[in-house]
Amino acid sequence: MSKHENEERWAENVLVNESHRAVWIVAPEGTPPDPHIHPDFNEFWIALDGSTRWQIGQYEPLETEWGDIVLAPAGFSHDIRPMRGKINLRVGISHPDSNHDIKGIVPCRFIPIEQDYTSNNLVHSKLSEIIKHNGDNKNWKVNVISDERSKVYTTQQIDNFNQKIDIKSKNESHWIFIIEGHLEIKCNSQEFNLQRGDIISLDKISNYELINNSNEKLIFTTILIDSGD
């Protein structure tokens, strides 16, 4: 991100394949809204630095904190407004050919956002509530989003662990986002040491290994992508 240090507002593709695109997005408080619709993709975001206000479809507005995930189902207008913080940073996951050509409108009414943290595909999955529901001092893995293109999991590990992950299909990619702590990944005789805010794409491989040898809490989000034939 250092190349953008003199830019107030910017976006940069960080991961792209045949079916998905991950883009860093930074915008300051007061950035004009651009409500729009994607008719054929369930777009979602991982909220990082700053505080951002979101209005999805007819759902009441919400504000995010670090590690929250926001989902705009296909056909739902979304209006995103940075509110507070020197940098309002998010990672957006969309189709590589998506655009803002179809504009949204102001909702005629607002409906409450679901808060059932036993379910996935919530409009707003608050990291603090996921931790509260599953335990601050426990190991857990939660399916946050599941559709025909993507499966999104948030995982917490509070102790040392070593796990081998098999990738079942040549069309499957795993994108990992570090929310808190440090994670070592080994694949194809290479080692990667990741920390808070880092992203890695693992594809065209048969397996990889996740390692945490520290005593600090680790939270990461994994996106499993099937790009098809």
Secondary structure, DSSP 8 states (H G I E B T S, - for coil): -GGGTT-SSEEEEEEE-SS-EEEEEE--TT-----B--TT--EEEEE-SSEEEEEETTB--EEE-TT-EEEE-TT--EEEEEEESS--EEEEEE-TT--S-SB----SS-B-----TTSS--SEE-HHHHHHHH-TTS-EEEEEEE-SSEEEEEEEE-S-EEEEEE---TTEEEEEEEEESEEEEEETTEEEEEETT-EEEEES-SEEEEEE-SSS-EEEEEEEEE---
